[in-house]
Amino acid sequence: MSLSDIFDKIAAGREPAPQGAVEYLIVGLGNPGTQYENTRHNAGFMAADTLAEKLGVQIKKLKFKSLIADCAIEGRHCIIMKPSTFMNNSGEAVGEAMNFYKIPPQNILVMYDDISLDVGRTRIRRKGSDGGHNGIKSIILHTNSDAFPRIKIGVGAKPHPDFPLADWVLSGFKKEDGENLEKALDNAAEAARLIVAGKIDMAMNKYSS
């Protein structure tokens, strides 16, 4: 059975409602507000929305300085989070949820934008430095760990070296990026499911490009 078939079954309501303690946080990074929708820096939010749609849940409950949704993936109780703290303070939300549910860093999956990858590409890592990404830097600070898995979503490099980074990541995707972006978001969502299921090696082999 393909991952698409599995997601179809979940969306059709065949995945049982989440039971027991929360085991996993799946965090999509971005900035709240309509003015930031569909910008490059919000690729993590888009991936979280894609995953939620495939799981048949809505990210709309306000908790832990985030919009969240409860879901079950492979029988594991998960929370999908979209921090409303703005990117640079994402760790405040993640740290609060982590401490409340006593989640180890290894069970915090973060999805976010990466300017070193072309649009359409994804890259999966078990852990690592912040790589200059302020959202990741904040999460490392507030969780006191860099040992959390992450899915990087390509948003493309700056058009030239002198182009201001803030202007680039807060700019919208081009029309011609649409198909590649959709592919990357789908891949990120399917990789997230594999990682929660304990199959990070499979996710890395299949979806790191």
N, C-alpha and C positions, 0 to 999 in steps of 0.2 A: 504493500500500500504506500502510495506517495505521500509526502508531507502535505500536499494540497488536499488530498483525500482526507487526511487526518483533520486538517483545519475545517474542511467542509462538514465533517461529522461534529466537530466541536461547535461550529456556528449553528448547526441544526439542533443544538441543545442536548447532544449525546454525552458531552463531558459533564460529569457530576458537578454540582455546586461545590465550591471549596469547603473543605472540612479541616478541623483541627487548627493548630497553631500556624501562623504565617512562617513559611520556610525561606522565601525568596523575595527580594526586591528587584524589580526590573525598572530602571530609571531612564527616561528619555530626557535629554537636556535641551533647554531652549529658553526663550524669553516670553513671558505672558503678554497678552495684549494683541489686538487685531493688527496693529501697525507692524508687528513682527511676524505675522503669519506668512508662511511660504518663503521666509528668508533662509539663507544658507545656514545661519547659526541655529535654526530651529529644526534641523534635520533629525535630531534626537526626538523631539516632540512628534514629528511626522512618523517616525518609526514606531513610537509608542502607540500612536493612533492606528497605524496599520495593524499592529499586533492585536490591539483591543478589538478592532473590527473583525479580524479573523477568528477571534475567540468569542465573539458575540457579546461583548461587554462594553460599557461606556465609562470613560474616564471623566467623572463629574462630581464625585464626592470630595468635599474639602476636608483635608486632614494632613497633619505634618507639614504645614506650609506648602501644600501641594494639592493638585487635583489627582485623585487616585481611583483605581478600580480593583476590586477583588476578582480573582479568577483562579481556575485550577488548570495546571499543565502537568500532564502525566501523573495525575493524582496528587500533585503538590500544591499547597495553598500559596499563591503568589499575590503580590500587590504590584500593579503597574503604576508608576508615579511620574507626574509632570510637575516638577517644582515650580512654584509661583514666586520664588525669591529673586528672580532674574539670574542670569547665567553665573555671574561672578560669586554668588552666594548659594549656589546649589547645594553645597555641603551641609548647610544648616538644616535643610529639609531631610536630606539623606541620613545625616547623623541622628536626627530626632527619631526617625522611623527605625533605624538600626538599633538604637538603644532601647526603644520601647518594646520591640519584638525580640531583642537579644539575638540579632542576626549576625553571623560572622561575615567578615569582609568577602570571603570566597563565595558567599551567596548573595552578593550585591552585583547585579549586572547593569552596566551603564552603556547607553547608546548615545552617540554624539557625532558632531560634524568634524571632518578632517580635511584641511585644505591641501594636504600633501597627496591626496588621492583624487583621481579624476571622478567626475560624476558617473555613477553607475557601479563604482567599485566599493567593496567593503573589506574590512580587515579585522580580524579577531585576535585579541591578546588575553592571556591569563592574568596579567598584571603589568605594572610598568610605571614609569614616571608620568608627570603631567604633560610632557611634550609641548609646553607652552600654552596649553589650553586652560583658561581660567576656571572653567566649570570643574574640570578634573582636579585642578590645583585645590579648589575649595573642598571637594569631597575627600581628598587625601588629608587635608588639614583637619576636617571635622570627624573623620573616622579613624584618624591616626594610623592609616594603612594605605599602601598602594597595591595590596594583594587582592584586588577585586577584578573580575573579568570585564572586558569592555568590547563593544562592537563599534568600530569606527566607520562612518559613512562618508564617502567621498563627496566633496562639494566643489572641487576644482581649485586650482591655484589662482593667485592674484593675476590679473592680466599683465602687469609689469611690476618689477621690484619696488618702485616708488609709490605704488597704489596703496593708500592707507588700509591697514588690515581691518580696522573696525568698519570702514565703509564697505569693504568687500564682503565680510561675513554677514553684515546686515542688509546686503543687497538681495534681491530676488533671483530665483533661478530663471534662466532663459527658456523660452518656449521650446527650443530644440533639446533642452535637457530633460524634458518630461518623461520620455520613455525610459531613459537610463536611470533617472531618479526613481521611478516607480519600481524598476527592477531591483535597485539597491534596497529600497524600503521593504520589499517583499523578502529579499534575501536576509535582511536584518531580522525580520520577524520570525522567519523559519529558523535562523541560527539561534535566536533567543530560546525558542522551544527546545532545541537540541541541548543547549547549555544547561537549562533548568533540568532536563532529563538526565544530566550527568554525562553527556556525550560531546564534551567540548572539543575533543580531538576530531570527531566527525565534522563538527561545525567548522573548525579551522580548515580542514582539508577541503570541504565543499564550498565554503563561502568566503574564504580569504583570497582576495584577488589583487 
